[in-house]
């Protein structure tokens, strides 16, 4: 039997060839061009980017929204405050408000594909569940982006300052992050959420962002500590560049990969944190709607009306999964050691080419 | 070394001090525990308000009150009282073991399985298995723990209990399970196309036959192992552990491990007698320690040169056999257990951390009860951290396998097993210790959520109660425990790091 440790023999020629191809491919390209190319080639990340983009458009255009003085009308015919009559027609016995979504084709005894009036069903008092989930997803996405912005900004600034200036500034800032890191996110989030949850989702998100930057700042600090010792920083300093110029023009662009990747991961963590807090009752509170809140409200009706449980959960998973895949694609794209895995065609064409050349 | 630990500990105390100060003030300033009572003109309410202010010292501003609290904690180990006047310390005392049990179980399971799959995934880089594992890890990574927990409750618990009512596996289930197992083994043990199909066939047929046998003999209703099955499993463990640990060509290790299997079979009935007669946690642990001691002796007896690895192999083998015997013992009480009125044939519980209706005084009943209550929450928690371990151990092992010393090891002509297990795997453990700490902090948060889904009376419940009731003393008690656990995990990781990696110098002073 072939045991797990036996290893296929590597083709050494092909190994050299792949280095060759990798070098040839990036000839004459700038760093950002290389990164962009690698990212666009990552199939999972591209699919996720497309899905997430489509989802954001879909979710935010579905309902009427008001942002400050501006507002727009959504394309969905119910809002979260409408209470149409509870429909029990076509539902199993003792169940009301079941989904009207149907897809089974006519020749199998179904009603063909169609959405009906309430594709996701209705909640206890007849509110349209599609509208509720859309509003919940809007809330979660808002939290994700605000947390990403706030925590990303603070984390970068703190990490950059302590990594670049070192000394006592570094010591003070890093002890402070140590303090915050000891506190489990859910504990901290609950305290914040309990007091700011009723002030609206943006306030909650900003407050969460104010505490979730610590992991990022450590990574950025490490990157800055490494980069500031490199020759090009010395060269810039000798040429008379100010600290500000060195930070913004020389070090930060080189650290941007680490920052982008970890902000992405922070964002996927943020949606899970927000929904978990709302689930515990410490995040978004009724009458506002959040995906976590919907799950916690209807977890007991799982046996009779499972759709009230499935849709919010699936939306959370989809959003988090997309962000995670995008993060993975970005990590691969920014990783200088990353070499593209060559397809069979690439290999066969260049291996022969290399051999002929030698 | 002691100086180093001392220095680390003092830093940890400083960090604990800082973060508890921060949290104390954050909580104290963000909410008012007297909110419901203020403005109420009822004399009783005024009385209650006064006594609350007096008991909780609310007239002292929070930063100063923190030091009063700290003084009591440090000097008398007194965490104060809750709003209701109960002692926080006694609340914590009952909650801590429950939560720690959950956290430890899920961490261990996630680490063992996660690292195993991560390593296979790395060794099979860019195969279908690797891609599938990556995808599964990402999905698990994106799952909200409370959602998974509710799903497990609804599907696993309810349907498993229903299944136990007759204990027969439906034929289409057997078909699906065998195909899945065939695909699983065929992707792990890759090779030529013919080999893959062979493996698939053997694995699928094997699973189908064994499932059908178990189902036909009503094994799931009356699960039992008995000395024969323990022996067969023991031989399997002996070969497996020896293969992974020193390689099958090391006859001394194999002999020593097999001797332990024979010994455990010879001692099977005396062991059962002891376990029945002296049922309890300490006799069981004592037997386990005795087994390990016996393993050391056996290892020394069979080895002539290079004793360390042989003793280690024997100890691991016999520890695992010990676990099998304990599982066997738990299975023996399974039938009486599920037939008690408290269980009534539905053994997988979805709520609470133990069954209070169970007749007291039977150690094996309560042990089985605890294990069964742990099943679902542990599964939910470890599924999520499993993903992190798979990703991380895969990445690290791939990085290590690219190092020069691996090439040197291969060039020396070492077997692939030695290269992977001795040169590569050990070096992946070093960076993995850091991820364990990060994950540990996350798993505490996860435990708080999981406990609330499963209605455990653990730290999660106390935490909920503390926040909702603006109960600062209770909150600080919970916080102090979680923070201490996190910080201690940090310390352990640091020490492990310096123990595993000789390049990390322990600098004292």
Interface residues (C-beta under 8 A of the other chain):
Chain A: X1 X2 X3 X4 X5 X6 X7 X175 X176 X178 X179 X180 X181 X182 X183 X184 X185 X186 X187 X188 X190 X191 X192 X194 X195 X268 X272 X275 X276 X279 X280 X281 X282 X292 X295 X296 X299 X302 X303 X309 X313 X316 X317 X320 X321 X324 X325 X328 X341
Chain B: X14 X15 X16 X18 X19 X22 X23 X26 X27 X30 X31 X120 X123 X124 X126 X138 X139 X141 X142 X143 X144 X145 X146 X147 X150 X151 X154 X188 X189 X190 X191 X195 X199 X415 X416 X417 X420 X441 X442 X444 X445 X446 X448 X449 X452 X453 X463 X464 X467 X468 X478 X479 X482 X483 X486 X487
